[in-house]
Structure formats: C-alpha cells, structure tokens
Amino acid sequence: MPGRISRLPGGVAMNIAMTLARFGLAPSLLSAVGQDPEGQELIAACGHLGVETDLIYRSDDLPTDRYMAVEGANGLIAAIADAHSLEAAGDKILRPLLDGSLGSAETPYEGAVALDGNLTLSLLAEIACNPAFALADLRIAPASPGKAERLRPFLTHSRGTLYVNLEEAGILCQDSFTDSETAALALLDRGAARVLVTDGGSSASEAQAGTRTVITEIPPRVTVARVTGAGDTFMAAHIAAESRGDDRKTALCAALQAAATYVSGEPPL
C-alpha cells in the first residue's frame, strides 16, 4: 500500500524520557541496548535529545529492540513490539537501583521512576515488592492493552501510579467500562493506590485511594494527525507538571493539553 515510512527513536520509556527532557527535566534511561549499529545510532540520538544513557545495559550479544506501528487516517491499525532483548536482559537493567549507583535496598532511591510495561511480569512483580523501590515515586504504563495484565502486581501491593486507557483498565479489572471515572474507581477497588485513566478524546480521570476523590477533565478538541506515543506524552507531561508543584487538577489539564498538541502534529513546545 502507498504510504510513508518513518524511522524514529522511540519505545515507551524513550518517549517518556524525550518528553520529560522537552519540559526541562534531566531523565536517565535504564534499559537494554545492543552494541549493533542501530544501538549506537539510538545512543547518539539520546545525547542530542538530552536523555542520559550512561546507566543503560549495553549487551554484546543482544540486538537492539524495535517497534513497528502502522497508522491510518482512523488511528493505529496494528503494532508489533520486538522487545526480546529487553526481556532477555532481565534484572540487569535494574542494577543502578540495586548496587548503590542510584540506590539500594539499604538506601532506596527516592525520585520518580517511570516504569515501562514491556518489562516481564516477573521483573515488574519484583519491583512492586523490592525494598530498593520502597521510597520511589513509581509511575507505571502498561505499554499496550496486550501487556496490561503485567501490571497486576501493583494492584496486589497497592504501589505506584498507574496510567492506563479505558481498554487497559477493563483488562485489569476483568470488566468493561463506558467512562474513565467509573474505570478509575474500579481500579481503586482492585487495590490500586492511584490511577489516571484516559478515554481518547472523551475524558480522563485521576483518582487516589483513601480519599477516593476523582478528578475528571475533557481533553481539548484537535484534529488527529498521529497517535503512537500519545499516552507516553500524557504520562510524561503529568509527571513534569507535578514535579513543578501543580495540583491534581492543574497537572491533569496540563497533561491533556500536551497530549492534544502531540496528536495534532503540532510542535510539542
């Protein structure tokens, strides 16, 4: 079929890191990247984008992972994520948070950690209960509906902030929802500590356990030019807003505006 093929640095963690950098923060990536030409190109791109890569696990025998998305006028048609190297690297990517470089079980890291649902279920389960992450501000994205089930450990242990869309919320709750507010409350009932649920251009809701207060906002109306990476942009913009001290409502609105700007194809800042 006729179309255009673009090759860009990406992936959930990378998209989040690039957006954080655009908002003036200094993100550091923990991941697995090969020593192949694609890996060298990706590391160089990170440097130009203001993303720190010194703590990335560089494997001599694992190739750099890739993701392919096919988009049409009506949005995402299909996507394939080849994350075999990330899965094979396992807990090697977490070493800086365990060996004292950033933190350890005795002196846990206290900053924000954006977790990518492309990690294996066993590794996510370890993070959910490992004392090395006890003080971290965990922000978790499922990566795709097909991997939403991997986030269950964070419901079991009531840890972190989950960023999910309406379909992913339904998968985690084994239910179906018609609006983001109902889905957010259902996730709290399942054990979530805090959630943000998006429903495309319809609504987005943020809810916290304990108070069970829900904040719901309507995204700005825009013409959709791209969709891949919109959820990552939303999550990163929300983290950036809270890092500068925005309250819950202001942070949610800022994240929705950033995501709307992204999907419209306009320059991000």
C-alpha positions in Angstrom: 0.0 0.0 0.0 1.3 3.5 -0.7 2.4 5.5 2.4 5.3 6.9 4.2 7.8 5.0 6.4 9.5 6.9 9.2 12.3 5.6 11.5 12.5 7.4 14.8 13.9 6.8 18.3 11.1 5.5 20.4 9.5 2.9 22.7 7.5 3.7 25.9 10.4 4.6 28.1 12.2 6.6 25.4 9.0 8.5 24.5 8.5 9.4 28.2 12.2 10.4 28.5 12.1 12.6 25.4 9.0 14.4 26.7 10.5 14.9 30.1 13.6 16.5 28.5 11.4 18.8 26.5 9.9 20.0 29.8 13.3 20.8 31.1 13.9 17.7 33.3 17.0 15.5 33.1 15.8 11.9 32.6 18.2 8.9 32.8 17.2 5.7 30.9 17.6 2.2 32.4 17.2 -0.3 29.6 19.0 -2.7 27.3 20.5 -1.5 24.1 22.8 -3.6 21.8 26.3 -2.7 20.5 25.0 -3.0 17.0 24.8 0.0 14.6 21.1 0.5 15.5 22.1 0.7 19.2 25.0 3.1 18.5 22.6 5.3 16.5 20.0 5.2 19.2 22.5 6.2 22.0 23.7 9.1 19.8 20.1 10.3 19.3 19.5 10.2 23.0 22.5 12.5 23.6 21.1 15.0 21.1 17.7 14.9 22.8 19.0 15.5 26.3 18.4 12.0 27.6 21.1 10.4 29.8 22.2 6.9 28.8 25.3 6.2 31.0 23.3 3.6 33.1 21.9 1.6 30.2 22.9 -2.0 30.0 24.8 -2.5 26.7 24.8 -6.1 25.6 27.5 -7.5 23.3 25.2 -10.3 22.0 21.7 -9.0 22.2 20.4 -6.8 19.3 18.7 -3.5 19.8 14.9 -4.0 20.1 12.5 -2.4 17.6 8.8 -1.4 17.4 6.7 -1.0 14.3 3.4 0.8 14.1 1.0 1.0 11.1 -1.2 4.0 11.3 -4.1 5.2 9.1 -6.5 8.1 8.9 -8.6 6.5 11.7 -5.6 5.9 14.0 -3.5 2.9 14.9 -4.2 -0.1 12.7 -1.5 -2.6 14.0 1.7 -2.6 16.0 4.4 -5.1 16.7 6.9 -4.8 19.6 10.1 -6.8 19.4 11.3 -6.5 23.0 13.1 -9.8 23.2 16.4 -8.3 24.2 14.8 -6.2 27.0 13.2 -9.4 28.3 16.4 -11.4 28.0 18.4 -8.7 29.9 16.0 -9.1 32.8 17.1 -7.5 36.1 20.4 -6.4 34.6 18.8 -3.2 33.6 17.9 -2.5 37.3 21.5 -2.8 38.6 21.9 1.0 39.2 18.9 1.0 41.5 20.3 -2.0 43.4 24.1 -1.6 43.5 24.2 1.9 45.0 24.7 3.8 41.8 21.3 5.3 42.2 20.1 3.4 45.2 19.9 0.0 47.0 17.8 -2.0 49.4 19.5 -0.2 52.3 19.3 3.3 50.8 16.3 3.2 48.4 16.1 5.6 45.5 13.6 8.4 46.4 13.0 10.0 43.0 10.4 9.4 40.3 10.6 6.1 38.3 8.6 5.8 35.1 8.1 2.0 34.5 7.5 0.5 31.1 5.1 -2.4 30.9 7.3 -4.0 28.3 9.3 -5.4 31.2 8.5 -9.0 32.1 5.8 -9.9 34.6 8.4 -11.4 36.9 10.5 -8.3 36.8 7.5 -6.0 37.4 6.5 -8.2 40.3 9.9 -7.9 41.8 9.9 -4.1 41.5 6.4 -4.0 43.2 7.8 -5.5 46.4 11.5 -5.0 46.4 12.6 -2.7 49.3 15.0 -0.9 46.9 11.9 0.7 45.4 10.1 1.3 48.6 10.6 5.1 48.6 10.4 5.7 44.8 7.6 7.6 43.2 6.6 4.8 40.8 4.7 5.8 37.7 3.7 2.8 35.6 2.5 2.5 32.0 1.2 -0.8 30.5 2.8 -0.2 27.0 -0.3 -1.7 25.3 -3.6 -3.5 26.1 -1.8 -6.8 25.3 0.5 -6.2 28.2 -1.9 -4.6 30.7 -2.1 -7.8 32.7 1.6 -7.4 33.7 0.6 -4.5 36.0 -1.4 -6.7 38.4 1.5 -6.8 41.0 1.0 -3.1 41.6 -2.7 -3.7 42.4 -1.8 -6.6 44.7 0.8 -4.4 46.6 -1.1 -1.1 46.2 2.0 0.6 44.9 2.6 3.4 42.4 0.5 5.4 40.0 -1.0 3.6 37.0 -1.5 5.3 33.7 -4.0 3.3 31.6 -6.6 3.8 28.9 -10.2 2.6 29.2 -9.4 -0.8 27.5 -6.4 -1.5 29.7 -8.5 -0.6 32.8 -11.1 -3.1 31.7 -8.4 -5.8 31.2 -7.0 -5.2 34.7 -10.5 -5.2 36.3 -11.8 -8.1 34.1 -14.7 -5.8 33.2 -15.8 -3.3 30.6 -16.3 0.5 31.2 -18.1 3.3 29.4 -16.3 6.2 31.0 -12.9 7.0 32.7 -14.3 7.9 36.1 -16.1 4.5 36.6 -12.9 2.7 35.5 -10.7 4.7 37.9 -12.9 3.9 40.9 -13.0 0.2 39.9 -9.2 0.1 39.8 -9.1 1.6 43.3 -11.4 -1.2 44.4 -8.9 -3.7 42.9 -6.1 -2.3 45.1 -4.6 0.5 43.0 -3.0 3.3 45.1 -3.5 5.9 42.4 -4.7 5.8 38.8 -5.1 8.0 35.7 -7.5 6.6 33.1 -7.8 8.1 29.6 -10.6 7.6 27.1 -9.3 9.1 23.9 -11.0 12.5 23.2 -13.9 11.8 25.6 -12.4 12.2 29.1 -9.6 11.5 31.5 -9.8 10.8 35.3 -7.4 10.8 38.1 -8.2 9.0 41.4 -6.5 8.2 44.6 -7.1 5.6 47.3 -8.0 6.7 50.7 -9.9 9.8 49.7 -11.4 8.1 46.6 -11.8 11.6 45.1 -12.0 11.6 41.3 -11.0 14.5 39.1 -12.3 14.2 35.5 -11.5 16.6 32.6 -12.4 16.7 28.9 -9.4 16.8 26.5 -9.0 19.7 24.1 -10.6 19.0 20.7 -8.0 18.7 17.9 -7.6 17.1 14.5 -5.7 13.8 15.0 -2.5 13.5 12.9 -0.7 10.8 14.9 -1.5 8.5 17.8 1.6 6.4 18.6 3.2 7.9 21.7 0.2 10.0 22.8 -0.2 8.1 26.0 3.5 8.3 26.8 3.4 12.1 26.2 0.4 12.4 28.5 2.2 10.4 31.3 5.4 12.4 30.9 3.7 15.8 30.9 1.7 14.8 34.0 5.0 13.8 35.8 6.6 17.1 34.7 3.6 19.1 35.9 3.6 17.5 39.4 7.4 17.9 39.6 6.9 21.7 39.4 4.2 21.6 42.1 1.0 21.7 40.1 -2.1 20.5 42.0 -4.1 17.5 40.8 -6.5 19.3 38.5 -3.8 21.6 37.0 -1.5 18.6 36.4 -4.2 16.6 34.7 -5.2 19.6 32.4 -1.5 20.2 31.5 -1.1 16.5 30.6 -4.2 16.5 28.4 -3.1 19.7 26.6 0.4 18.2 25.9 -1.2 15.0 24.6 -3.6 17.0 22.4 -0.8 19.1 21.0 1.1 15.9 20.3 -1.7 14.1 18.4 -2.4 17.2 16.4 1.1 17.0 14.9 2.0 20.5 16.2 5.4 21.2 17.7 5.4 20.0 21.4 6.5 23.2 23.0 
